[in-house]
Amino acid sequence: MIEGTILLVGCGRMGGALLEGWFKCGLNPVDVIIVEPAGRDTIAPCSKHRALTCLSDAADVPRDFVPDVVLFAVKPQIADGVVPGYRRFAGQAPVFLSVIAGKTTGYFQKHLGEDAAIVRSMPNTPAAVGKAISALYAAPGVSAVQRRVCEVLLSAVGEVAWLADESHMDAVTAISGSGPAYVFLMVEALRDAGIAAGLPADLAEHLARSTIIGSGTLLERDAATAPAVLRQNVTSPNGTTAAALSVLMGENGLKELMTRAAAAAAKRSKELAG
């Protein structure tokens, strides 16, 4: 059960996924106000069967609305023009919870005040189906109750993990935050490989999708078994899988490529911190 008042700033894909998760966990629609600069059409999927308050600017939030949580879910590129408008809420002592990539707790304290309680988090897009993994970091001064509130809000869309060191957030962003895109690219690559091998395009895509979905389910259900062991279990000596893995695990293969890709994502996360 989710209780308390929430000011949701940004209701795109991630904000909308969080909102739906909260409603499924019992949040009363009257306890949330949405500020969405892009307009009400953005929140249409969430508001279809609910009467929601959607505003376009922080200045429009009623003075008598006292949020327990102010959650920022806007793109990092527009954060500088959005975040400072919420400094007036700091005096009401909410916890400010951010899902904005790259922006540090220091960034928010700069704009909201040094005494503001800041929790930084990085969920990923499987939040839309309740299968997210979200990493959270609490700045000094965040109370145990506020930590628990943030954990409950993110748990509504999947698993959560707390970080002891904020510097790890860039790597988290690179691995789990951006990670779904890597998996989707793998589906594309498998599909295209199937087409190159002579399969019809629709069959190649169906096989690629189902293979990734089934493998993910196996990982989930056999969590005690290391991925390397699962890989070995389907690799017969001198068989077809071994032939493919000799390419993927060879020089400049998939592991090295993935390491370089994650490093590029982490570097960009650091750049967004400005």
ZAVEX-459924 format. One record per residue (C-alpha): x, y, z negated; residue in three letters. Coordinates in steps of 0.5 Angstrom, whole numbers, plus 500, padded with zeros to 3 digits. Layout:
<loses>
{px X	py Y	pz Z	residu Ala}
...
</loses>
This chain:
<loses>
{px 500	py 500	pz 500	residu Met}
{px 503	py 507	pz 502	residu Ile}
{px 501	py 513	pz 498	residu Glu}
{px 503	py 520	pz 497	residu Gly}
{px 503	py 526	pz 502	residu Thr}
{px 507	py 526	pz 509	residu Ile}
{px 509	py 531	pz 513	residu Leu}
{px 511	py 528	pz 520	residu Leu}
{px 515	py 532	pz 524	residu Val}
{px 515	py 529	pz 531	residu Gly}
{px 511	py 524	pz 534	residu Cys}
{px 514	py 521	pz 540	residu Gly}
{px 516	py 513	pz 540	residu Arg}
{px 519	py 513	pz 534	residu Met}
{px 515	py 517	pz 530	residu Gly}
{px 508	py 514	pz 533	residu Gly}
{px 511	py 507	pz 531	residu Ala}
{px 512	py 509	pz 524	residu Leu}
{px 505	py 512	pz 523	residu Leu}
{px 502	py 506	pz 526	residu Glu}
{px 506	py 502	pz 521	residu Gly}
{px 504	py 506	pz 515	residu Trp}
{px 497	py 506	pz 517	residu Phe}
{px 497	py 498	pz 517	residu Lys}
{px 500	py 499	pz 510	residu Cys}
{px 494	py 503	pz 508	residu Gly}
{px 496	py 510	pz 509	residu Leu}
{px 490	py 515	pz 509	residu Asn}
{px 490	py 519	pz 515	residu Pro}
{px 488	py 525	pz 511	residu Val}
{px 495	py 525	pz 507	residu Asp}
{px 499	py 526	pz 513	residu Val}
{px 500	py 532	pz 517	residu Ile}
{px 504	py 532	pz 524	residu Ile}
{px 507	py 537	pz 527	residu Val}
{px 509	py 536	pz 534	residu Glu}
{px 511	py 541	pz 539	residu Pro}
{px 509	py 537	pz 545	residu Ala}
{px 502	py 538	pz 543	residu Gly}
{px 497	py 533	pz 541	residu Arg}
{px 497	py 529	pz 547	residu Asp}
{px 503	py 526	pz 545	residu Thr}
{px 500	py 523	pz 539	residu Ile}
{px 494	py 520	pz 543	residu Ala}
{px 495	py 513	pz 542	residu Pro}
{px 495	py 514	pz 534	residu Cys}
{px 489	py 519	pz 534	residu Ser}
{px 485	py 514	pz 538	residu Lys}
{px 481	py 512	pz 532	residu His}
{px 483	py 517	pz 527	residu Arg}
{px 482	py 524	pz 525	residu Ala}
{px 489	py 527	pz 525	residu Leu}
{px 491	py 534	pz 523	residu Thr}
{px 496	py 535	pz 529	residu Cys}
{px 500	py 542	pz 529	residu Leu}
{px 505	py 545	pz 534	residu Ser}
{px 509	py 549	pz 529	residu Asp}
{px 512	py 549	pz 521	residu Ala}
{px 509	py 556	pz 520	residu Ala}
{px 502	py 553	pz 522	residu Asp}
{px 502	py 548	pz 516	residu Val}
{px 497	py 550	pz 510	residu Pro}
{px 501	py 553	pz 504	residu Arg}
{px 497	py 549	pz 500	residu Asp}
{px 499	py 542	pz 503	residu Phe}
{px 505	py 539	pz 498	residu Val}
{px 508	py 534	pz 502	residu Pro}
{px 512	py 528	pz 498	residu Asp}
{px 516	py 526	pz 504	residu Val}
{px 518	py 531	pz 510	residu Val}
{px 520	py 526	pz 516	residu Leu}
{px 524	py 529	pz 522	residu Phe}
{px 523	py 524	pz 528	residu Ala}
{px 525	py 529	pz 533	residu Val}
{px 531	py 529	pz 539	residu Lys}
{px 537	py 531	pz 536	residu Pro}
{px 538	py 536	pz 542	residu Gln}
{px 532	py 540	pz 539	residu Ile}
{px 534	py 539	pz 532	residu Ala}
{px 537	py 546	pz 531	residu Asp}
{px 531	py 549	pz 533	residu Gly}
{px 526	py 545	pz 529	residu Val}
{px 529	py 543	pz 522	residu Val}
{px 531	py 550	pz 519	residu Pro}
{px 523	py 552	pz 519	residu Gly}
{px 522	py 547	pz 514	residu Tyr}
{px 527	py 550	pz 509	residu Arg}
{px 520	py 553	pz 505	residu Arg}
{px 518	py 546	pz 503	residu Phe}
{px 525	py 545	pz 499	residu Ala}
{px 522	py 548	pz 493	residu Gly}
{px 517	py 543	pz 493	residu Gln}
{px 522	py 538	pz 492	residu Ala}
{px 520	py 533	pz 497	residu Pro}
{px 525	py 528	pz 500	residu Val}
{px 527	py 530	pz 507	residu Phe}
{px 527	py 523	pz 511	residu Leu}
{px 531	py 523	pz 518	residu Ser}
{px 531	py 519	pz 523	residu Val}
{px 535	py 523	pz 528	residu Ile}
{px 541	py 520	pz 531	residu Ala}
{px 547	py 523	pz 529	residu Gly}
{px 545	py 529	pz 524	residu Lys}
{px 549	py 528	pz 517	residu Thr}
{px 546	py 529	pz 511	residu Thr}
{px 551	py 535	pz 510	residu Gly}
{px 547	py 538	pz 517	residu Tyr}
{px 540	py 538	pz 513	residu Phe}
{px 543	py 541	pz 507	residu Gln}
{px 546	py 546	pz 511	residu Lys}
{px 539	py 548	pz 514	residu His}
{px 535	py 546	pz 508	residu Leu}
{px 539	py 548	pz 502	residu Gly}
{px 544	py 544	pz 498	residu Glu}
{px 539	py 542	pz 493	residu Asp}
{px 535	py 539	pz 498	residu Ala}
{px 534	py 531	pz 497	residu Ala}
{px 536	py 528	pz 504	residu Ile}
{px 536	py 521	pz 506	residu Val}
{px 538	py 519	pz 513	residu Arg}
{px 536	py 513	pz 517	residu Ser}
{px 537	py 509	pz 523	residu Met}
{px 531	py 505	pz 525	residu Pro}
{px 531	py 502	pz 532	residu Asn}
{px 525	py 501	pz 537	residu Thr}
{px 523	py 494	pz 535	residu Pro}
{px 519	py 498	pz 530	residu Ala}
{px 513	py 499	pz 535	residu Ala}
{px 512	py 491	pz 534	residu Val}
{px 514	py 491	pz 526	residu Gly}
{px 521	py 488	pz 528	residu Lys}
{px 525	py 494	pz 527	residu Ala}
{px 532	py 494	pz 523	residu Ile}
{px 533	py 500	pz 519	residu Ser}
{px 539	py 503	pz 516	residu Ala}
{px 539	py 508	pz 510	residu Leu}
{px 543	py 513	pz 507	residu Tyr}
{px 541	py 517	pz 501	residu Ala}
{px 545	py 523	pz 499	residu Ala}
{px 547	py 525	pz 492	residu Pro}
{px 542	py 528	pz 488	residu Gly}
{px 536	py 523	pz 491	residu Val}
{px 532	py 520	pz 485	residu Ser}
{px 531	py 512	pz 485	residu Ala}
{px 524	py 514	pz 486	residu Val}
{px 525	py 518	pz 492	residu Gln}
{px 530	py 512	pz 495	residu Arg}
{px 524	py 507	pz 494	residu Arg}
{px 519	py 511	pz 497	residu Val}
{px 524	py 512	pz 503	residu Cys}
{px 525	py 504	pz 503	residu Glu}
{px 517	py 503	pz 503	residu Val}
{px 516	py 508	pz 509	residu Leu}
{px 521	py 504	pz 513	residu Leu}
{px 519	py 497	pz 511	residu Ser}
{px 513	py 498	pz 514	residu Ala}
{px 516	py 497	pz 521	residu Val}
{px 521	py 492	pz 519	residu Gly}
{px 527	py 490	pz 515	residu Glu}
{px 531	py 495	pz 511	residu Val}
{px 539	py 496	pz 509	residu Ala}
{px 542	py 501	pz 505	residu Trp}
{px 549	py 504	pz 506	residu Leu}
{px 554	py 506	pz 501	residu Ala}
{px 558	py 510	pz 506	residu Asp}
{px 555	py 515	pz 510	residu Glu}
{px 561	py 514	pz 515	residu Ser}
{px 558	py 507	pz 517	residu His}
{px 552	py 511	pz 520	residu Met}
{px 555	py 512	pz 527	residu Asp}
{px 557	py 505	pz 528	residu Ala}
{px 550	py 503	pz 525	residu Val}
{px 547	py 507	pz 531	residu Thr}
{px 552	py 504	pz 536	residu Ala}
{px 550	py 497	pz 534	residu Ile}
{px 542	py 497	pz 532	residu Ser}
{px 540	py 504	pz 534	residu Gly}
{px 542	py 503	pz 541	residu Ser}
{px 542	py 495	pz 541	residu Gly}
{px 535	py 494	pz 544	residu Pro}
{px 538	py 497	pz 550	residu Ala}
{px 543	py 493	pz 551	residu Tyr}
{px 539	py 487	pz 550	residu Val}
{px 534	py 490	pz 556	residu Phe}
{px 540	py 491	pz 560	residu Leu}
{px 542	py 483	pz 559	residu Met}
{px 535	py 481	pz 561	residu Val}
{px 536	py 486	pz 568	residu Glu}
{px 543	py 482	pz 569	residu Ala}
{px 540	py 475	pz 568	residu Leu}
{px 534	py 477	pz 573	residu Arg}
{px 539	py 480	pz 578	residu Asp}
{px 544	py 474	pz 577	residu Ala}
{px 538	py 469	pz 579	residu Gly}
{px 536	py 473	pz 585	residu Ile}
{px 543	py 473	pz 587	residu Ala}
{px 543	py 465	pz 586	residu Ala}
{px 537	py 465	pz 591	residu Gly}
{px 531	py 465	pz 586	residu Leu}
{px 524	py 469	pz 588	residu Pro}
{px 525	py 476	pz 584	residu Ala}
{px 518	py 475	pz 580	residu Asp}
{px 521	py 468	pz 577	residu Leu}
{px 528	py 470	pz 576	residu Ala}
{px 525	py 476	pz 571	residu Glu}
{px 520	py 471	pz 568	residu His}
{px 526	py 466	pz 566	residu Leu}
{px 530	py 472	pz 564	residu Ala}
{px 525	py 475	pz 559	residu Arg}
{px 523	py 468	pz 556	residu Ser}
{px 530	py 466	pz 555	residu Thr}
{px 532	py 472	pz 551	residu Ile}
{px 525	py 472	pz 547	residu Ile}
{px 526	py 464	pz 546	residu Gly}
{px 533	py 465	pz 544	residu Ser}
{px 532	py 471	pz 539	residu Gly}
{px 526	py 467	pz 536	residu Thr}
{px 531	py 461	pz 535	residu Leu}
{px 536	py 466	pz 532	residu Leu}
{px 531	py 468	pz 527	residu Glu}
{px 528	py 462	pz 525	residu Arg}
{px 535	py 459	pz 524	residu Asp}
{px 538	py 464	pz 520	residu Ala}
{px 543	py 460	pz 516	residu Ala}
{px 546	py 458	pz 523	residu Thr}
{px 552	py 462	pz 525	residu Ala}
{px 551	py 465	pz 532	residu Pro}
{px 557	py 462	pz 534	residu Ala}
{px 555	py 455	pz 532	residu Val}
{px 548	py 456	pz 536	residu Leu}
{px 552	py 458	pz 542	residu Arg}
{px 557	py 451	pz 541	residu Gln}
{px 550	py 447	pz 540	residu Asn}
{px 548	py 449	pz 548	residu Val}
{px 555	py 448	pz 551	residu Thr}
{px 557	py 441	pz 553	residu Ser}
{px 565	py 440	pz 555	residu Pro}
{px 566	py 442	pz 562	residu Asn}
{px 558	py 443	pz 563	residu Gly}
{px 555	py 449	pz 567	residu Thr}
{px 554	py 453	pz 560	residu Thr}
{px 562	py 452	pz 559	residu Ala}
{px 563	py 454	pz 566	residu Ala}
{px 559	py 461	pz 565	residu Ala}
{px 562	py 462	pz 558	residu Leu}
{px 569	py 462	pz 561	residu Ser}
{px 567	py 468	pz 565	residu Val}
{px 564	py 472	pz 560	residu Leu}
{px 569	py 470	pz 554	residu Met}
{px 575	py 471	pz 559	residu Gly}
{px 579	py 477	pz 560	residu Glu}
{px 575	py 483	pz 560	residu Asn}
{px 569	py 479	pz 558	residu Gly}
{px 563	py 481	pz 555	residu Leu}
{px 566	py 482	pz 548	residu Lys}
{px 571	py 487	pz 550	residu Glu}
{px 566	py 490	pz 554	residu Leu}
{px 561	py 490	pz 548	residu Met}
{px 566	py 493	pz 544	residu Thr}
{px 568	py 499	pz 549	residu Arg}
{px 560	py 500	pz 549	residu Ala}
{px 559	py 501	pz 542	residu Ala}
{px 565	py 505	pz 541	residu Ala}
{px 562	py 510	pz 546	residu Ala}
{px 556	py 510	pz 543	residu Ala}
{px 559	py 511	pz 536	residu Ala}
{px 563	py 517	pz 539	residu Lys}
{px 557	py 520	pz 542	residu Arg}
{px 553	py 520	pz 535	residu Ser}
{px 559	py 523	pz 532	residu Lys}
{px 559	py 529	pz 537	residu Glu}
{px 551	py 530	pz 536	residu Leu}
{px 553	py 531	pz 528	residu Ala}
{px 554	py 539	pz 530	residu Gly}
</loses>
